[in-house]
């Protein structure tokens, strides 16, 4: 069974490599390379895979899931400038793809599978018109 | 692998009418969608690609290139048009949203290689949202 929890954070970023010229960055990233940056209302959908517990009937206590999302993602990301305040985006360009993968990397250790739920997918909406899905290296 | 989905919009009119059926049969089958004057929707076209994150750029797909492809191959021909009379394929194929999704996918597939070359992302799915309630995926 798959269960999905939504969360939101607002953050600013720019997408540019420090070792490239402004012209190179503009060519690859367009306006998104402009500094000091711009912001998005990101929306996050985290999907877990597991079986309902025979006693509680739940794959996972959603309160606990909410707390993990809050601690690992929302608290460090919300109302922050990703490039300047959230590692590893001081050295990795915070594209939607990389932000989704970083969220996966932060959450995956909490949901290893086995007896409990396994992290199945991270969907990150950057705007209402674009989102990425990341399900780990093997997916 | 990572999947990136992008939404595009086009407003278009269509009429559902199968030439091989009688007028009465069409009215019975398609109901108000068979209205001779047609009707329209604000369609949403979702294009989902699958690829690897380029570790230099952090990007799995060049979105400017994808946008240009979707515009050229689909939106320029569909947006603000009557699908039945202004998009040639729908002169003979009923422009149900199923067929609109299939046609959009066919057009994107046809131009994919020229746009992205052999190392680019793969086209995974094309979805047409006809209204908030009806979605069609190819």
Interface residues (C-beta under 8 A of the other chain):
Chain A: X15 X17 X28 X29 X30 X92 X93 X94 X95 X96 X97 X98 X100 X101 X128 X129 X130 X131 X132 X133 X134 X135 X139
Chain B: X1 X2 X3 X4 X5 X6 X7 X8 X53 X56 X57 X58 X59 X60 X63 X64
